[in-house]
Amino acid sequence: MAQPRENAATISNEPLAIDRIAELTRRGEKAEIIHIDTKGLGDGLPPSIPALLYPGPSAKLDDVSRVIESYRQNPKRRRGEAIVSTLESFIDLVNRHKDAGSVIFAKTAWPKPKLTAVIDYHDVERKPRHGEHRITYPFPITEELTAWIENDAKPMKQDSFAAFLEDHAAELAAPLDQERTDYEPLFKEKFAVPVDLINLSRELEVFVGATVKQGQRLSSGERTVHFVEEHMNGNGEKIEIPGIFMISVPAFVDGDPVRIPARLRYRIANGTIAWFYQLYRWEFWLRDQVQQDLAKAAKKTELPAFEGAPEA
């Protein structure tokens, strides 16, 4: 004869039966980890997802990913931004981490040019990736170039201008033949070589406090300024003023020098003179240098390079 099923309907009201019912209830509500198959749910998912299942009349499903992640001993993936201070460090670090999907972006225009390598960029098979591991080179500007830019077109007293030329003598350069051909007809001025400007600064120091008598342009295209000192009894001393000169200054820390033409100017008013220079298209030359550095980085890392910015 078959035995009756063990359930609440066949168990008596004796204490032993009550304990058995409690045990069956506890057994039926025991939670367990299950794995949910993700096949057919789209790309980017693992084959299965763990979850904590509470069975019974009020069954529920809990996410256990945070609990599991709390025990992870190594990062799940690389993320963050490394910032380097030289182009060579940028190239070396990109080569250390790059893979087949890595790319380089460049902001080439002033201000704040920079190179950004996105190591985990979307790969060539068009599979999306996180894009959270990046290396940035912000082109730190040198103190020398900063000084030339900050004083561009800024009038200076004679002693200040003479001191400025002396302080930055190392950044003065002789013009190349092609630069003479390009700029002397454009500005209708003669190029100065570095020694001309050094001599000018020393001559100006002599005439600090002197009165400016006049300025004139010679038939050769050169200009002269006449200074008169009180003890000179009205006799003027003439100084020849160059019209354009060339600077060659490292724009970025440990970077190649950038050549920028500059026009030398002065203004005479009420017997006093103010000096200033005007850098010619300096933003263009800086952008040209950034583009050259972008091409260098692309070649040495063997990665595709683009002017622009990656997705945020």
C-alpha positions in Angstrom: 0.0 0.0 0.0 1.4 3.4 -1.0 2.6 5.7 1.7 0.9 9.1 2.0 2.8 12.2 0.7 4.6 14.2 3.4 2.8 17.5 3.4 0.9 19.7 5.8 -2.4 17.9 4.9 -1.1 14.5 6.2 0.8 15.7 9.3 -1.0 15.7 12.6 -1.1 18.5 15.1 1.5 16.8 17.4 4.6 18.9 18.3 6.8 16.7 16.2 4.7 17.4 13.1 4.8 21.2 13.8 8.6 21.1 13.8 8.6 19.2 10.6 6.4 21.8 8.9 8.8 24.6 10.1 11.8 22.7 8.6 10.0 22.2 5.3 9.2 25.9 5.2 12.8 26.9 6.0 14.1 24.6 3.3 11.7 26.0 0.7 12.8 29.6 1.4 16.6 29.0 1.2 18.3 31.5 -1.2 20.6 30.3 -4.0 22.8 31.8 -6.6 21.6 31.1 -10.2 23.1 32.0 -13.6 21.0 33.8 -16.2 21.8 33.0 -19.8 22.4 36.2 -21.9 22.4 34.6 -25.3 20.5 36.8 -27.8 20.4 39.9 -25.5 22.9 41.8 -27.6 26.7 42.6 -27.5 28.7 43.6 -24.5 27.4 41.0 -22.0 29.1 38.0 -20.5 27.7 34.5 -21.4 25.7 34.5 -18.1 24.9 36.8 -15.2 24.9 35.7 -11.5 21.9 36.6 -9.4 20.6 35.7 -5.9 17.2 33.9 -6.0 14.9 33.9 -3.0 12.2 31.2 -3.9 8.9 30.7 -2.2 5.5 32.5 -2.4 7.2 35.9 -2.4 10.1 35.0 -4.7 12.5 37.8 -5.7 15.8 38.2 -7.6 18.7 40.2 -6.2 21.8 41.6 -8.0 25.0 40.2 -6.5 27.4 42.1 -8.7 28.4 44.6 -6.1 29.1 41.9 -3.5 31.2 40.1 -6.0 33.1 43.3 -7.1 34.0 44.0 -3.5 36.2 41.0 -3.5 38.0 41.8 -6.8 41.7 42.1 -6.2 42.7 43.7 -9.5 40.8 46.4 -11.6 38.3 45.0 -14.0 39.7 47.3 -16.8 42.1 50.1 -17.2 40.7 53.6 -16.8 41.8 57.1 -16.0 44.0 59.8 -17.6 47.8 60.0 -17.5 49.2 63.5 -18.1 52.8 63.8 -19.4 54.9 66.9 -19.8 57.0 66.1 -22.9 56.3 64.7 -26.4 58.8 61.9 -26.0 57.1 60.7 -22.7 53.7 60.8 -24.5 55.1 58.6 -27.3 56.8 56.2 -24.9 53.7 55.8 -22.7 51.3 55.3 -25.6 53.6 52.6 -27.0 53.5 50.9 -23.6 49.7 50.6 -23.5 48.4 50.8 -27.1 46.5 48.1 -28.9 45.0 47.7 -32.3 42.1 50.0 -31.6 44.0 52.9 -30.0 44.0 56.3 -31.7 45.4 59.8 -31.2 43.4 63.1 -31.2 44.9 66.6 -31.4 43.6 70.1 -30.5 46.1 72.0 -32.7 44.7 75.6 -32.3 45.7 78.1 -29.7 44.9 78.3 -26.8 45.6 75.1 -24.9 46.7 72.7 -27.7 47.0 69.1 -26.6 47.4 65.5 -27.8 45.1 62.8 -26.4 45.6 59.1 -26.9 42.5 57.0 -26.3 43.9 53.6 -25.6 40.6 51.7 -25.5 39.0 53.5 -28.4 36.3 51.7 -30.5 38.2 49.2 -32.6 38.4 48.8 -36.3 35.7 46.2 -36.3 33.3 48.8 -35.0 32.8 47.1 -31.7 32.2 49.8 -29.0 34.7 50.1 -26.1 34.7 52.2 -23.0 37.2 54.9 -24.1 38.2 55.5 -20.4 41.9 54.9 -20.6 43.6 58.1 -21.9 47.1 59.7 -22.2 47.3 63.4 -22.6 50.1 65.8 -23.6 49.0 69.4 -22.9 52.0 71.1 -24.6 53.3 73.1 -21.6 54.5 76.5 -22.9 58.0 77.5 -22.1 58.8 80.6 -20.0 60.7 82.1 -22.9 57.7 81.9 -25.3 55.4 83.1 -22.6 57.5 86.3 -22.2 57.4 87.0 -26.0 53.7 86.5 -26.2 52.8 88.5 -23.0 54.9 91.5 -24.3 53.7 91.3 -27.9 52.6 94.8 -29.1 53.0 96.1 -25.5 54.7 99.6 -25.4 57.8 99.8 -23.2 59.9 102.6 -21.9 63.4 102.8 -23.4 65.2 101.3 -20.5 62.7 98.4 -20.2 62.9 97.6 -23.9 66.7 97.6 -23.8 66.6 95.3 -20.8 64.1 93.0 -22.6 66.4 92.6 -25.6 69.4 91.9 -23.4 67.5 89.3 -21.4 66.2 87.4 -24.5 69.3 87.7 -26.7 69.6 83.9 -26.8 66.3 83.7 -28.6 67.3 86.1 -31.4 68.1 84.4 -34.7 69.6 85.3 -38.1 67.0 85.1 -40.9 67.3 82.2 -43.4 67.6 83.1 -47.1 64.0 82.0 -47.8 62.8 84.1 -44.8 64.5 87.2 -46.3 62.9 86.5 -49.7 59.4 86.1 -48.1 59.3 88.9 -45.5 61.5 91.8 -46.6 59.3 92.5 -49.7 56.2 91.9 -47.6 57.1 94.4 -44.8 59.3 96.6 -47.0 61.9 96.4 -44.2 65.4 95.0 -43.8 66.0 92.0 -41.5 68.2 92.5 -38.5 70.7 89.9 -37.4 71.1 89.3 -33.6 74.2 91.5 -33.3 72.2 94.4 -34.7 69.6 94.1 -31.9 72.2 93.6 -29.2 74.0 96.7 -30.4 70.6 98.6 -30.4 69.9 97.6 -26.8 73.3 98.9 -25.7 72.9 102.2 -27.6 69.4 102.7 -26.1 70.9 102.3 -22.6 73.2 105.2 -23.4 70.2 107.5 -24.3 67.9 106.7 -21.4 66.4 110.0 -20.3 67.3 111.7 -23.6 64.8 113.7 -25.6 63.8 112.3 -29.0 64.3 114.9 -31.7 62.9 113.1 -34.7 62.6 109.9 -36.6 62.9 109.4 -40.3 63.1 106.7 -43.0 66.2 106.6 -45.3 66.1 105.8 -49.0 67.5 102.4 -48.2 64.4 101.5 -46.2 66.1 101.8 -42.8 64.9 104.1 -40.1 66.8 106.5 -37.8 66.0 108.1 -34.5 67.8 111.3 -33.2 68.3 111.6 -29.5 69.2 114.9 -27.8 70.7 115.1 -24.2 70.7 118.3 -22.2 74.5 118.4 -21.8 74.9 117.8 -25.6 73.9 121.4 -26.3 71.3 120.5 -28.9 73.4 118.1 -31.0 71.6 115.0 -31.9 73.0 111.4 -31.9 71.5 109.1 -34.6 70.6 105.5 -34.1 69.6 103.2 -37.0 66.6 101.1 -36.2 66.0 97.7 -37.9 62.5 97.0 -39.2 62.1 93.2 -38.7 63.9 90.5 -36.8 63.5 86.7 -36.2 63.2 84.9 -33.0 63.8 81.1 -32.6 62.4 79.9 -29.3 61.3 76.5 -27.9 57.6 76.8 -27.8 57.0 73.7 -25.6 59.1 72.2 -22.8 61.9 70.0 -24.4 60.4 70.7 -27.8 61.8 71.9 -31.1 62.3 75.7 -31.5 59.7 77.7 -33.4 60.8 80.5 -35.7 58.6 83.6 -35.6 59.2 86.9 -37.5 58.7 90.1 -35.6 58.3 93.8 -36.6 60.1 96.4 -34.5 58.1 99.6 -33.9 58.3 102.8 -32.0 56.1 105.8 -31.3 57.3 109.4 -30.6 55.2 111.8 -28.6 56.2 115.0 -26.8 59.9 114.2 -27.0 59.6 110.7 -25.5 59.7 107.4 -27.3 57.9 104.1 -26.7 59.2 100.8 -28.1 57.3 97.7 -29.0 57.4 94.7 -31.3 54.7 92.7 -33.1 55.0 89.0 -33.6 53.8 88.0 -37.0 51.1 85.3 -37.0 52.6 83.6 -33.9 49.4 81.5 -33.4 49.8 80.1 -36.9 53.4 79.0 -36.2 52.5 77.4 -33.0 49.7 75.4 -34.7 52.2 74.4 -37.4 54.5 73.0 -34.6 51.6 71.1 -33.0 50.7 69.6 -36.3 54.3 68.5 -36.8 54.4 67.0 -33.3 51.1 65.2 -34.0 52.6 63.7 -37.2 55.7 62.6 -35.3 53.6 60.9 -32.5 51.5 59.1 -35.1 54.6 57.9 -36.9 56.4 56.7 -33.8 53.4 55.0 -32.3 52.1 53.7 -35.6 48.5 54.8 -34.6 45.9 56.7 -36.6 45.8 60.4 -35.7 43.0 63.0 -36.1 42.6 66.7 -35.5 39.7 67.1 -33.1 38.5 65.7 -29.8 37.3 62.2 -28.8 33.8 61.5 -27.5 33.3 62.8 -23.9 
